[in-house]
Amino acid sequence: MLDSYLRQKEEQWESLCRRCGGCCGSFDDPCKHLKKDKTGFCFCEIYSNRLGVRETVAGEKFKCVNIREIINTSWKNDWLCVYKNHFAKL
């Protein structure tokens, strides 16, 4: 029961995302695993295994983390981020 509830809450949280990819560097030096679908939405090709050390297209190493861990930082066009806007209103 609790697992089902938590899964539902995670799906609701994930559904807020506009899929711009900004938090993954889409506006400057994106992660190598960041891709765009036919409609222009960004997605991570290894999403369920994304966390940890990764590399950008330009070869820079970085640590991929949950959005909660970077919500208080800045990135290019972060004003588009639904999560940042959500927490700014609290």
N, C-alpha and C positions, 0 to 999 in steps of 0.2 A: 504493500500500500504506500509506504513512504517512498520507495523507489519510483513508483508510478507518479506520485506527486512531484518529486524532484525532477524527474524527466520532463514532465509537463511544464514546470517552471523554467527549466533550461530552454526548452523549445520556444516558449513565449519570449524569453530574453533574446534569444538568437534571431527571432523573427523581426525584431525592431531594426536590425542592421539594414542599411541601404545598399550594402555591398559595393561601396565605392573603392575599397581597398586602401584607403588613405593610411590607416593604421599599419598597413603592411608595406608602405612605401610606394604605392601606385602613382603618386604625384611627383616622385623624384627618383629614387633608386630602389625598385621593388625587390621583394624576396623572389628568389628563383622559382619558388613554388606557387606564386600568385599568377593566376590565369584569368582570362575573360571569356565569358560564354558568348553565344551569338547575339544576345541582347545587350551586351556591354557590361553586365554585372560581373564583378570580380569574385573569385573563389579560390580557396587554397586546395591544391591537388592532393595534399597530404593532411587535411584538416584534423582528422582524429589522432594523428601522430605528430602534429606540428610543433609542439612545445620542445624547447631545447635550442641548442646552437644551430643556426642556419646561416645561409649566405645570400647576399643580394646579387643582382645581375652584374653589378660592377665588381663583385668579389669581396665585399666587406662582410665580415663575420658579425653576427648579432645573436642575441638570445631571444627567441620567440616566447612570449608570455601571454597569459590571459589578458584581455582588455582591461579587466579590473586593476591590473598592476600598472598600467600606463595611462589610465584615464586622467590623471592629474598632470601629465606631461604634455608636450606640444609636438605636433608634426604638421607638415605642409597641408593646408586646407582642412585642419582639424575642426573648423567650424561646421563642416558638413556632417560630422559624427553625431548620430542620434544619441549614443550613450553619453557623450560629453554634454550635449544639450540637455539631456534628461537630468543629469546630476547637477548641472548649473542652476536648474530651477528649484532644487531642493533646499 
